[in-house]
């Protein structure tokens, strides 16, 4: 049974025959009900599903970063930040074997000028992140803030800096107190404008042993 919202000319929610109506991001949409399939999935379909599962698993601990990193991109596409990130990774970073190439992963997407010459190092004092100050380039704000994410595949855990040092400072540090040591982390960096209206596409920095 479906319920009309706004009379005969309005949208509807619920099931009508072979379609379902629902409200999403302020728009009434309909979709066909999935058809039951009795045949076994092809190898290509199985690979696609395994890749989908791998991306879903990877994004789990990174959601706080993703919600900021893909927020603007998602708004322009009328979708969630999680779905925008998932679509981007499956398109850009998923290998033919259904595994993720971390060097091709984007954890943010936008047109703000990005990080130049990023680097990361670790010692007993903590993690040290650096980049070249390119504040004089067109479209750059000197007070853009750095965003940093690290992901340990072995632990399936992540760390973040969502509002870090200014672009003009060229350096950020993280204490080891909040990080599980003895593991390898993949690291990404990006910049976000001070008013949160622009963000850069993230850059893969590389691996660091902590």
URVEN-V917534 format. One record per residue. N is the residue number from 0. RES is the residue in one letter. PSI is psi in whole degrees, -180 to 180 (999 if undefined). OMEGA is omega in whole degrees, 0 to 359 (* if undefined). BURIAL is + if it has 9 or more other ideal C-beta (glycine too) atoms within 8 Angstrom, else -. Layout:
[[N,RES,PSI,OMEGA,BURIAL] [N,RES,PSI,OMEGA,BURIAL]]
//
This chain:
[[0,X,140,178,-] [1,X,156,179,+] [2,X,125,178,-] [3,X,139,177,+] [4,X,108,181,+] [5,X,18,177,-] [6,X,-169,184,-] [7,X,-28,182,-] [8,X,3,181,-] [9,X,-175,177,+] [10,X,173,177,+] [11,X,150,177,+] [12,X,137,180,+] [13,X,-171,186,+] [14,X,131,173,-] [15,X,109,181,-] [16,X,-118,183,-] [17,X,12,179,-] [18,X,160,177,+] [19,X,133,176,+] [20,X,145,180,+] [21,X,159,179,+] [22,X,128,181,+] [23,X,122,179,-] [24,X,41,176,-] [25,X,5,181,-] [26,X,138,176,-] [27,X,128,182,+] [28,X,157,172,-] [29,X,151,176,-] [30,X,153,179,-] [31,X,146,175,-] [32,X,143,180,-] [33,X,141,177,-] [34,X,139,179,-] [35,X,131,180,-] [36,X,132,179,-] [37,X,-19,181,-] [38,X,152,181,-] [39,X,146,179,-] [40,X,147,178,-] [41,X,169,179,-] [42,X,-35,179,-] [43,X,-41,179,-] [44,X,-41,179,-] [45,X,-39,179,+] [46,X,-41,179,+] [47,X,-42,181,+] [48,X,-39,179,+] [49,X,-36,176,+] [50,X,-41,177,+] [51,X,-44,180,+] [52,X,-40,180,-] [53,X,-42,180,+] [54,X,-42,177,+] [55,X,-45,181,+] [56,X,-45,181,-] [57,X,-43,185,+] [58,X,-21,184,+] [59,X,-63,183,-] [60,X,-8,182,-] [61,X,5,185,+] [62,X,-43,179,+] [63,X,-38,179,-] [64,X,-43,182,+] [65,X,-39,182,+] [66,X,-28,175,+] [67,X,-47,186,+] [68,X,-33,181,+] [69,X,12,182,+] [70,X,-50,183,+] [71,X,-41,178,+] [72,X,-41,181,+] [73,X,-40,179,+] [74,X,-39,180,-] [75,X,-17,183,-] [76,X,5,181,-] [77,X,49,178,-] [78,X,173,179,-] [79,X,156,177,-] [80,X,-38,180,+] [81,X,-46,181,+] [82,X,-35,178,+] [83,X,-43,179,+] [84,X,-43,180,+] [85,X,-44,179,+] [86,X,-42,181,+] [87,X,-45,182,+] [88,X,-41,180,+] [89,X,-31,181,+] [90,X,-37,190,-] [91,X,-29,193,+] [92,X,5,181,+] [93,X,124,180,+] [94,X,166,179,-] [95,X,-19,178,-] [96,X,-1,180,-] [97,X,16,178,+] [98,X,162,185,-] [99,X,131,172,+] [100,X,102,187,+] [101,X,-28,181,+] [102,X,-15,180,-] [103,X,2,182,-] [104,X,136,170,+] [105,X,128,176,+] [106,X,-2,173,+] [107,X,159,181,+] [108,X,127,180,+] [109,X,-179,185,+] [110,X,7,175,-] [111,X,135,177,+] [112,X,136,190,+] [113,X,-165,184,+] [114,X,133,178,+] [115,X,134,177,-] [116,X,54,179,-] [117,X,149,178,+] [118,X,153,176,-] [119,X,142,177,+] [120,X,156,181,-] [121,X,142,172,+] [122,X,-172,183,-] [123,X,-20,181,-] [124,X,-17,179,-] [125,X,-163,177,+] [126,X,136,183,+] [127,X,123,181,+] [128,X,139,180,+] [129,X,162,178,+] [130,X,164,178,+] [131,X,133,177,-] [132,X,108,180,-] [133,X,37,185,+] [134,X,-16,181,+] [135,X,-3,178,-] [136,X,152,179,-] [137,X,137,176,-] [138,X,2,183,-] [139,X,143,173,+] [140,X,134,182,-] [141,X,-24,182,-] [142,X,14,171,-] [143,X,144,181,+] [144,X,145,179,+] [145,X,143,172,+] [146,X,135,184,+] [147,X,138,175,+] [148,X,142,174,+] [149,X,141,182,+] [150,X,126,176,+] [151,X,111,183,+] [152,X,-39,182,-] [153,X,-35,182,-] [154,X,-22,190,-] [155,X,46,179,-] [156,X,157,183,-] [157,X,159,170,+] [158,X,156,183,+] [159,X,153,161,+] [160,X,110,185,+] [161,X,-23,179,-] [162,X,79,186,-] [163,X,-154,183,+] [164,X,159,178,-] [165,X,152,178,+] [166,X,-39,184,+] [167,X,-19,182,-] [168,X,-34,176,-] [169,X,10,184,+] [170,X,142,173,+] [171,X,153,182,+] [172,X,148,176,+] [173,X,132,178,+] [174,X,151,178,-] [175,X,-6,183,+] [176,X,-31,184,-] [177,X,9,183,-] [178,X,139,174,+] [179,X,116,184,-] [180,X,171,180,-] [181,X,19,183,-] [182,X,166,177,+] [183,X,133,180,+] [184,X,137,168,+] [185,X,138,187,+] [186,X,137,175,+] [187,X,151,177,+] [188,X,151,177,+] [189,X,172,174,+] [190,X,146,174,+] [191,X,140,182,+] [192,X,157,184,+] [193,X,-32,179,-] [194,X,3,177,-] [195,X,21,180,-] [196,X,-8,177,-] [197,X,149,179,+] [198,X,152,178,+] [199,X,158,170,+] [200,X,135,185,+] [201,X,158,177,+] [202,X,133,176,+] [203,X,120,184,+] [204,X,-36,182,+] [205,X,-163,180,-] [206,X,149,176,-] [207,X,133,177,+] [208,X,123,184,-] [209,X,999,*,+]]
//
